[in-house]
Amino acid sequence: MTDVLLVDRTDGMATITLNRPQSMNSLSVELKQAFLETLLDIASDASVRAVVITGAGRGFCVGQDLREHQELLAAHDPSPLRTVIEHYNPIVTALVEMPKPVVAAVNGMAAGAGAGIAFAADFRIASQSAGFLMAFANVGLSLDTGTSWTLPRLVGYARAMALSLLADPISADAALEMGLVNAVVEPERVLAAASELAARLATGPTAAYAAIKASLRYGATSTLADALAKEAELQLRAGATEDHRIGVAAFVAKQKPAFVGR
């Protein structure tokens, strides 16, 4: 594994650390490729039942590495303009469709594509010193990294429009008030708090979690009839799992279920 990205797999959890602290974990081509490959690998790893994403040093991720971007533009290299299709779109798809819960431990600033990565997680635990910035307009760009899809779902259309056009930084407390994050904790506690949540999720019914995530994604853009049909399809799938049998037996016996994740 390249050192721009660190991965630790322990006790059913995978902790992914964006590891370019000297640039606030800005997204170079190398980091984007490593991140995408790791997400796809973790998605298919049955031993991993929950995922934590965080950043090394003071920042979570400030988005595109603009120094690298500028150098490539100056060299008339067309690759910077393909990064949305080649990197950001598949990264967000892998996060949103990850068949296990994803927790973002937002330890510092999350800007641009970095904010998009955090928004694509299922939970966001933020440090008191963290912040968010929809930085795209500040460099003359439109939205990417799924923010046009995730941000309105988190905070509503009107607020998403204001945050995107004005591109003002958002404090952790303001993010909590508007529903961008699930909790705000002391800086020294952010990774521990995210890991505690992920550890709890890692002992849950992993296949059911995957079905719940798929059901909510589908229901957000479907008719009632289609959503009901999808619920029936996913419920049949979940009902055939070992965890369903374990959960029912534990309920009847008035015991805590010991889910196995399948």
FENPE-V192302 format. One record per backbone hydrogen bond with DSSP energy under -1.0 kcal/mol. NH is the residue of the N-H (numbers start at 0). CO is the residue of the C=O. Records with the same first field share a line. If there is no record, write none. Layout:
BEGIN
NH=CO, CO
END
This chain:
BEGIN
4=1
5=16
7=14
9=12
12=9
13=49
14=7
15=51
16=5
17=53
18=3
22=19
23=20
24=19
26=62
27=25
31=27
32=28
33=29
34=30
35=31
36=32
37=33
38=34
39=35
40=36
41=37
42=38
44=41
47=44
48=11
49=11
50=100
51=13
52=102
53=15
55=17
59=108
60=108
61=23
64=26
65=63
68=64
69=65
70=66
71=67
72=68
73=69
74=70
75=72
76=71
80=77
81=78
85=81
86=82
87=82
88=83
90=86
91=87
92=88
93=89
94=90
95=91
96=92
102=50
103=122
104=52
105=103, 124
106=104
109=130
110=60
111=132
113=110
115=111
116=112
117=113
118=114
119=115
120=117
121=101
122=101
124=103
125=182
126=105
127=184
129=126
131=169
132=109
134=132
138=135
139=136
140=135
146=143
148=145
149=145
150=146
153=149
154=150
155=151
159=155
160=156
161=157
162=158
163=159
164=160
165=161
166=162
169=131
174=170
175=171
176=172
177=173
179=174
181=123
182=123
184=125
188=185
192=188
193=189
194=190
195=191
196=192
197=193
198=194
199=195
200=196
201=197
202=199
203=200
205=203
208=204
209=205
210=206
211=207
212=208
213=209
214=210
215=211
216=212
217=213
218=214
219=215
220=217
226=222
227=223
228=224
229=225
230=226
231=227
232=228
233=229
234=230
235=231
236=232
237=233
238=234
240=237
241=261
244=240
245=241
246=242
247=243
248=244
249=245
250=246
251=247
252=248
253=250
254=249
END
